[in-house]
Amino acid sequence: MKNLSIMIKPASSICNLRCKYCFYCDVAENREVFSYGVMSEDTAENLIKSAFEAADGGSIAFAFQGGEPLCAGLCYFRFFVDTVKKYNTKNSPVYFSLQTNGTLIDNDWARFFFDNRFLIGLSLDGDIDGNRFRVDANGNNAYYKITQAANKLKRYGVEFNILTVLTGYCADNIERIYKHFRSQGYGYIQFIPCLRPVGDKTESELYMTSDQYAEFLIRAFNLYVKDFVRGKYLSIRQFDNWVRMYHGEKAEQCGLNGHCTHQIVVEGNGNIYPCDFFCTDEWLLGNINNDSLNDMLESKKARLFIEESLQVRDECKTCRFYKICRGGGCKREKMSEDYCKAYKQFFASCLPLFRVFSKG
């Protein structure tokens, strides 16, 4: 019995927006084929069948991302859910989640998400000014379409959280953006640092400097603590995980435990990769239409991907914050910017506040 987490790119890198910082566009541009198109029903069925065979009664979390996964169409998702029911002969616990820009959500989508208990991640970078980099093909800010989607999800009772790309602009304006999220009743927020394209060292308001990130962490954590003390707790995923680690627990967020974990990322044609950030030709593990899922997970290349992340820098080994920082998180983020200085500033300033979350 094995518990699996599978990320699926049902529409590959296809997207109806043209966000100015899209990390997956950069990933796709660094491989021979930019987009593998919409996943066929045969490939989806092979994936589902293989997943249940590998899990052998364990739980399976199917997470859909893109590109924009809704570009695959509602018929694809209805087929996927029906096929999961068909092959779940051992009654494995099954969980569905989906990350979307929300602009394609209508009543039919919202009803489908509710009926099938999807957890939705809605991409939104703050108020209308904070969302300035999330634009459509004509360069128009997608803010109003996204907030309309949020209201529709609320109306249908769909569980959702907010994912925010943490740009330099967002970091500099975190008090205003935090207040906006709270005013809209959004209770679960995840901030993801904006990544530079691989090998690019461009400076702009998209990408945070180490000082900007330190200021963001300190200011945002103080807002987070104040609301917790006031009984108005707003979940911020990274802070939630650091609080867990402060109490000796493991982080649930990938990268925060100090190393990569076994991931399964399935592209539109069935290609399998070890990580969303590394869906490149170099890290291709195989194809679900031809290869065993277990064999790919246990392959030499898959092991190498994990082993590379286990190396700890000498300066980390002697750092007083290593127990909670674990070397600075995700290795792809560290390829974009080394935020060691930011983490040291943050923990030096805020670690005493962690006592507020004492469990007795």
CORRA-V647195 format. One record per residue. RES is the residue in one letter. PHI is phi as a letter, one per 40 degrees, with the letter a starting at -180 (NA if undefined). Layout:
res & phi
RES & PHI
RES & PHI
This chain:
res & phi
M & NA
K & a
N & c
L & b
S & b
I & b
M & c
I & b
K & b
P & c
A & b
S & f
S & c
I & c
C & a
N & c
L & b
R & b
C & d
K & c
Y & b
C & d
F & c
Y & c
C & c
D & c
V & d
A & c
E & c
N & b
R & b
E & c
V & b
F & c
S & b
Y & c
G & g
V & c
M & c
S & c
E & c
D & c
T & c
A & c
E & c
N & c
L & c
I & c
K & c
S & c
A & c
F & c
E & c
A & c
A & c
D & f
G & g
G & c
S & c
I & b
A & b
F & c
A & b
F & b
Q & b
G & a
G & f
E & b
P & c
L & c
C & c
A & c
G & g
L & c
C & c
Y & d
F & c
R & c
F & c
F & c
V & c
D & c
T & c
V & d
K & c
K & c
Y & c
N & c
T & c
K & b
N & f
S & c
P & c
V & b
Y & b
F & b
S & a
L & a
Q & b
T & a
N & c
G & g
T & c
L & b
I & c
D & b
N & c
D & c
W & c
A & c
R & c
F & c
F & c
F & c
D & c
N & b
R & f
F & c
L & c
I & b
G & c
L & b
S & c
L & a
D & b
G & h
D & c
I & c
D & c
G & c
N & c
R & c
F & c
R & c
V & b
D & c
A & c
N & c
G & g
N & c
N & d
A & c
Y & d
Y & c
K & c
I & c
T & c
Q & c
A & c
A & d
N & c
K & c
L & c
K & c
R & c
Y & c
G & g
V & c
E & c
F & a
N & b
I & b
L & b
T & b
V & c
L & c
T & c
G & c
Y & c
C & c
A & c
D & c
N & b
I & c
E & c
R & c
I & c
Y & c
K & c
H & c
F & d
R & c
S & c
Q & c
G & g
Y & c
G & c
Y & b
I & b
Q & b
F & b
I & b
P & d
C & c
L & c
R & c
P & d
V & d
G & g
D & c
K & b
T & d
E & b
S & a
E & c
L & c
Y & b
M & c
T & c
S & c
D & c
Q & c
Y & c
A & c
E & c
F & d
L & d
I & c
R & c
A & c
F & c
N & c
L & c
Y & c
V & c
K & d
D & c
F & c
V & c
R & c
G & g
K & b
Y & d
L & b
S & c
I & b
R & d
Q & c
F & c
D & d
N & c
W & c
V & c
R & d
M & c
Y & d
H & c
G & g
E & c
K & c
A & c
E & c
Q & c
C & d
G & g
L & c
N & c
G & g
H & a
C & c
T & b
H & c
Q & b
I & b
V & b
V & b
E & c
G & d
N & c
G & g
N & c
I & b
Y & b
P & c
C & a
D & d
F & c
F & b
C & c
T & b
D & d
E & c
W & b
L & c
L & c
G & i
N & b
I & c
N & c
N & b
D & b
S & c
L & c
N & c
D & c
M & c
L & c
E & c
S & c
K & c
K & c
A & c
R & c
L & c
F & d
I & c
E & d
E & c
S & c
L & c
Q & c
V & b
R & c
D & d
E & c
C & c
K & c
T & b
C & c
R & c
F & b
Y & d
K & d
I & b
C & c
R & f
G & g
G & g
G & g
C & d
K & c
R & c
E & c
K & c
M & c
S & c
E & a
D & c
Y & c
C & d
K & d
A & c
Y & c
K & c
Q & c
F & c
F & c
A & c
S & c
C & b
L & d
P & d
L & c
F & c
R & c
V & d
F & c
S & d
K & c
G & h
